[in-house]
Amino acid sequence: MRKALPIVFLLALITTSCGESKIPEGEITYEITYPHMEVTGLMSAILPKEMTIVFKGTQMKTTISRGHIFETDVVTNEANESIEMRLDFGDKKYFCPLTKAEIKELRNTQPVYTINKTDEQDSIAGLWCTKYNVSSKDSIQPDAAWFTEDLSVQNGAWFSAYNSVTGMPVVYDVERYGLMMHVSATNFIKRKVKDNEFDRPSELTKVDFSTYETEVQELFDILLD
């Protein structure tokens, strides 16, 4: 019996070391397309075509920008359900930490999706993903979404129409400010993320949620005009 103990201990150690582990930090790059609208001329030159998500632990920063024209950041933390939105657009340089009531308001203004998990899985941008069929009765019909559970962020879309889905969104639709953007991951880098990458630029001025939403809506109205 004593001889068997080391073997049992070794098997337990191997099983533990081979257990599931999550990637703790990194960066995902996404391509943005607009499948439900014709994007030509000036609109094609100024509408955003790329998005990035930088994450560390349960914190993530989502950035949508277009050259030096504008940049919007959404900094979230699923652990304490906090959100801070940021805008850099000409002389409009704002930030807005959302209250619990404003976060509830944000979630209530999302489109209502029916989301069903499938058995289909595949590798996208180096991440193992699961496919979800998505449908809507009160908005533009969204495409299927793909989420990964490989990362430390396990409810990356908690504040969106996909709040019921576990994992980080890898392919999905974003419907807001009069736009339906199809967002698809093109690259994932497992890298060291510095804490200061989430820091707020000092030149930003604090505004309330209503003002922030108005300013961003005006930005997208200009882009779509």
C-alpha positions as CSV (number, residue, x, y, z in Angstrom):
1,M,0.0,0.0,0.0
2,R,2.8,2.4,0.8
3,K,4.4,1.8,-2.6
4,A,1.1,2.7,-4.3
5,L,0.9,6.1,-2.6
6,P,3.6,7.8,-4.6
7,I,2.0,6.6,-7.8
8,V,-1.4,8.0,-6.8
9,F,0.2,11.3,-5.8
10,L,2.0,11.5,-9.2
11,L,-1.2,10.8,-11.1
12,A,-3.0,13.5,-9.1
13,L,-0.1,16.0,-9.9
14,I,-0.3,15.2,-13.6
15,T,-4.0,15.6,-13.7
16,T,-3.8,19.0,-11.9
17,S,-1.1,20.3,-14.1
18,C,-3.0,19.3,-17.3
19,G,-6.2,21.0,-16.1
20,E,-7.8,23.9,-18.0
21,S,-6.1,27.2,-17.8
22,K,-7.1,30.6,-19.1
23,I,-4.9,33.0,-21.0
24,P,-4.5,35.9,-18.5
25,E,-3.7,38.8,-20.8
26,G,-3.4,39.8,-24.4
27,E,-4.7,41.7,-27.3
28,I,-7.3,40.9,-30.0
29,T,-7.6,42.8,-33.3
30,Y,-10.9,42.8,-35.1
31,E,-12.0,43.8,-38.6
32,I,-15.2,46.0,-38.8
33,T,-17.5,45.7,-41.8
34,Y,-21.0,47.1,-42.5
35,P,-23.0,44.3,-44.3
36,H,-26.3,46.1,-44.1
37,M,-25.3,49.4,-45.7
38,E,-23.5,50.6,-48.7
39,V,-20.2,52.2,-47.7
40,T,-18.7,54.3,-50.5
41,G,-16.9,57.6,-51.1
42,L,-16.2,59.8,-48.0
43,M,-18.1,57.4,-45.7
44,S,-15.6,54.6,-46.7
45,A,-12.8,56.9,-45.8
46,I,-13.9,57.8,-42.3
47,L,-15.9,54.9,-40.9
48,P,-13.9,52.8,-38.5
49,K,-12.5,49.5,-40.0
50,E,-10.7,48.1,-37.0
51,M,-11.3,47.5,-33.3
52,T,-9.0,46.2,-30.6
53,I,-9.6,44.7,-27.2
54,V,-6.8,44.7,-24.7
55,F,-7.5,42.5,-21.6
56,K,-5.8,41.6,-18.3
57,G,-7.6,39.5,-15.7
58,T,-11.2,40.6,-15.7
59,Q,-10.5,44.0,-17.1
60,M,-10.7,45.0,-20.8
61,K,-10.4,48.0,-23.0
62,T,-12.3,48.1,-26.3
63,T,-11.0,50.7,-28.8
64,I,-12.7,51.8,-32.0
65,S,-10.9,54.5,-33.9
66,R,-10.2,55.9,-37.4
67,G,-6.7,57.4,-37.9
68,H,-6.5,60.8,-36.2
69,I,-10.1,61.6,-36.8
70,F,-11.6,60.0,-33.6
71,E,-11.2,57.4,-31.0
72,T,-13.7,55.8,-28.6
73,D,-12.7,53.6,-25.7
74,V,-14.8,51.5,-23.4
75,V,-13.0,50.3,-20.3
76,T,-14.9,47.5,-18.4
77,N,-14.3,45.1,-15.5
78,E,-16.6,42.1,-15.2
79,A,-15.5,41.5,-11.6
80,N,-17.2,44.6,-10.3
81,E,-19.4,45.4,-13.3
82,S,-17.8,48.8,-13.9
83,I,-17.7,50.8,-17.2
84,E,-15.9,54.0,-18.2
85,M,-16.4,55.4,-21.7
86,R,-14.0,57.8,-23.4
87,L,-14.2,59.9,-26.5
88,D,-11.4,61.8,-28.4
89,F,-12.9,63.7,-31.3
90,G,-11.4,67.1,-32.2
91,D,-12.0,69.4,-29.3
92,K,-14.4,66.9,-27.7
93,K,-12.3,65.0,-25.3
94,Y,-14.6,63.3,-22.7
95,F,-14.8,60.5,-20.2
96,C,-17.8,59.1,-18.5
97,P,-17.8,56.6,-15.6
98,L,-21.2,55.0,-15.5
99,T,-23.2,54.6,-12.4
100,K,-25.1,51.4,-11.6
101,A,-28.3,53.1,-12.8
102,E,-26.7,54.2,-16.0
103,I,-25.3,50.7,-16.7
104,K,-28.8,49.4,-16.2
105,E,-30.0,52.0,-18.7
106,L,-27.3,51.0,-21.2
107,R,-28.3,47.4,-21.0
108,N,-32.0,48.2,-21.4
109,T,-31.3,50.1,-24.6
110,Q,-29.6,47.1,-26.3
111,P,-31.4,45.2,-29.0
112,V,-33.2,42.0,-27.8
113,Y,-31.5,38.9,-29.2
114,T,-32.5,35.3,-29.0
115,I,-29.3,33.4,-28.6
116,N,-28.8,29.6,-28.9
117,K,-25.6,27.8,-28.3
118,T,-24.7,25.2,-31.0
119,D,-22.4,22.2,-31.0
120,E,-20.2,23.8,-33.7
121,Q,-16.7,24.8,-32.7
122,D,-13.7,26.1,-34.6
123,S,-10.4,28.0,-34.3
124,I,-10.7,31.7,-35.1
125,A,-7.6,34.0,-34.9
126,G,-5.9,31.2,-32.8
127,L,-8.7,31.0,-30.3
128,W,-11.0,28.0,-29.8
129,C,-14.6,29.2,-30.3
130,T,-18.2,28.1,-30.0
131,K,-20.9,29.2,-32.5
132,Y,-24.1,30.8,-31.3
133,N,-27.1,31.3,-33.5
134,V,-28.6,34.8,-33.0
135,S,-32.0,36.2,-34.1
136,S,-33.9,39.4,-33.4
137,K,-37.6,40.4,-33.9
138,D,-37.1,44.1,-33.4
139,S,-33.9,45.0,-35.2
140,I,-31.8,44.1,-38.2
141,Q,-31.2,40.3,-38.4
142,P,-27.8,39.7,-36.8
143,D,-25.3,37.1,-38.0
144,A,-24.2,34.1,-35.9
145,A,-21.8,34.9,-33.1
146,W,-18.6,33.1,-32.0
147,F,-17.3,33.2,-28.4
148,T,-14.2,31.8,-26.8
149,E,-13.7,30.7,-23.2
150,D,-9.9,30.4,-23.6
151,L,-9.3,33.8,-21.9
152,S,-9.4,35.1,-18.4
153,V,-12.4,37.4,-19.3
154,Q,-15.3,35.0,-19.0
155,N,-18.2,37.4,-19.6
156,G,-16.8,40.0,-21.9
157,A,-20.1,41.1,-23.3
158,W,-21.9,41.4,-19.9
159,F,-23.2,44.9,-20.7
160,S,-24.4,44.2,-24.2
161,A,-27.1,42.3,-26.1
162,Y,-24.9,39.2,-25.6
163,N,-24.8,39.4,-21.8
164,S,-26.1,35.8,-21.4
165,V,-23.2,34.3,-23.3
166,T,-20.1,33.0,-21.5
167,G,-16.7,34.0,-22.8
168,M,-15.1,36.7,-25.0
169,P,-16.8,37.7,-28.2
170,V,-14.7,36.8,-31.3
171,V,-17.2,37.3,-34.1
172,Y,-20.4,39.2,-33.4
173,D,-22.6,42.2,-34.4
174,V,-22.6,45.6,-32.7
175,E,-25.8,47.5,-33.1
176,R,-25.7,51.1,-31.7
177,Y,-25.8,54.7,-32.7
178,G,-27.7,53.9,-35.9
179,L,-25.1,51.4,-37.1
180,M,-24.9,47.6,-37.4
181,M,-21.2,46.7,-37.4
182,H,-20.0,43.2,-38.0
183,V,-16.9,42.6,-35.9
184,S,-14.6,39.6,-36.6
185,A,-11.3,38.8,-35.0
186,T,-8.3,38.7,-37.3
187,N,-5.5,38.3,-34.9
188,F,-4.8,37.4,-31.2
189,I,-1.5,38.2,-29.4
190,K,-0.8,36.7,-26.0
191,R,1.3,39.4,-24.5
192,K,2.1,41.2,-21.3
193,V,-0.4,44.0,-20.7
194,K,0.8,46.9,-18.5
195,D,-1.6,48.4,-16.0
196,N,-1.2,51.8,-17.4
197,E,-2.7,50.7,-20.7
198,F,-6.1,51.2,-19.0
199,D,-5.2,54.6,-17.6
200,R,-7.3,57.6,-18.6
201,P,-5.6,60.3,-20.7
202,S,-5.3,63.5,-18.5
203,E,-6.7,65.8,-21.2
204,L,-10.2,64.2,-21.0
205,T,-13.0,66.1,-19.2
206,K,-15.7,64.3,-17.2
207,V,-19.2,64.4,-18.5
208,D,-22.4,62.7,-17.6
209,F,-23.7,59.7,-19.5
210,S,-26.5,61.6,-21.3
211,T,-23.9,64.2,-22.6
212,Y,-21.5,61.4,-23.7
213,E,-24.2,59.6,-25.6
214,T,-25.3,62.7,-27.3
215,E,-21.8,63.6,-28.4
216,V,-21.0,60.1,-29.7
217,Q,-24.4,60.0,-31.5
218,E,-23.5,63.3,-33.2
219,L,-20.1,61.8,-34.2
220,F,-21.8,58.9,-35.9
221,D,-24.4,61.1,-37.5
222,I,-21.6,63.1,-39.1
223,L,-20.0,59.9,-40.3
224,L,-23.2,58.6,-41.8
225,D,-24.3,62.0,-43.3
